């Protein structure tokens, strides 16, 4: 394979906020591509229509753009191998699914949701590993097609060999091998005619001529299924490399319950994009020495997989803040002033908060007193009146945890949606409106007095609001009422 043949991709799903893990995987794909004069592609995997959010797609592209990585092909740029959204490629998946069925590598499965649920229940009770029992595997093709033509609901499953092993060579881990008997007959085409990730990623990677698949280690167990799909199609598989998962200090997988995971949170916090790239580069990789501060160009120059460690990288926010400080110290005063204007006191942000405080402010010197919490990061709840009088700490903590789930499910971060979620929660729990709203006011502003609550939460932003709610709930869980 020549250098110019190198083609890599990331394939984020637009189902929520752009995840810090997406930035991590994107960085290593980008660096690998540039090291070998190759192409870096973004493909949107939007086949899960129940969770798809159009605004999430735009946020992902904006976040990666802010992160400082440029892609060569993608949904906004086009390219020779488009379209770059899976929902626009459905005929391709259906065509190749039928090809597998004709060759005997796949079959129609008519098992109902109830039957599959009962199967899982019996397997759990018998302490057996969960998995499909291949109930429909031996239905003849003629019978299956007849039932499908009559409108019987079905999915298509890939026929995994029941004997032997499947292996692949991982760029970091070396040879990885799985027993076929422990692999499931995976669904490749759902009842709605949309593909699963397994089928779509293989078909897309083949037709987009992806040479190297660089992704997170959570996909290691799926890779033998993908290798088998490549073999069934008669296609050459790409080279696979699986990066370590980002982990919390306690070694658990990084999650929004313990760490902010949205790229937008770190942007909002004031982390420089070049710092975030530098920091994520050190999540498993090193430049061959003890150097911690280096540019992405330096990383490209020194990059090789043999400098990647399999030890779980710890996402340490304090280390990230230290590194950000090192970069900021090297900025000139004029650069500081420009960054503050652009990122902290930018006009669009100010215009959002001014209507909330205009009636409260008689002189500009009063502006900061009324808006300081819009510019702060984490608040100190030790010095705040939380929980408000008459509310038990445990109850307030429970409200916040449950309300956070409501907020995370919002498809839009608007005053109306936020208010609607709060009103629905009050009705659902039968609690006093004033108790919940005052608790929430203190959480987001640190005070019992603030601009209008829902407008404040909207302007503060989804990432920072959720961060404060989570920190306040943790504080309240530990607090003992006097």
Secondary structure, DSSP 8 states (H G I E B T S, - for coil): --GGG-EEEE----SSS-BHHHHHHHHHHHHHHHHTT-EEEE-B----TTT--HHHHHHHHHHHHHHT---SBBTTTB-TT---BGGG-HHHHHHHHHHHHHTTSEEEE---HHHHHHHHHHHHHTT-------TTTTS-HHHHHHHHHTT---EEEE---SSSEEEEEETTTEEEEEEGGGS---EEE-TTS-B-HHHHHHHHHHHTT--EEEEEGGGHHHHHHHHHHHHHHT----EEEEE---B-TTSSB--TTTS--BHHHHHHHT--HHHHHHHHHTTTB--SSS-----HHHHHHH--GGGB--S--B--HHHHHHHHHHHHHTS-HHHHHHHIIIIIS-HHHHHHHHHHHTTT-SSGGGHHHHHHHHH-SS--GGGS--S-TT--HHHHHHHHHHHHHHHHT-SS--HHHHHHHHHHHHHHHT--HHHHHHHHHHHHHSSS--S-HHHHHHHH-HHHHHHHHHHHHHHHHH----
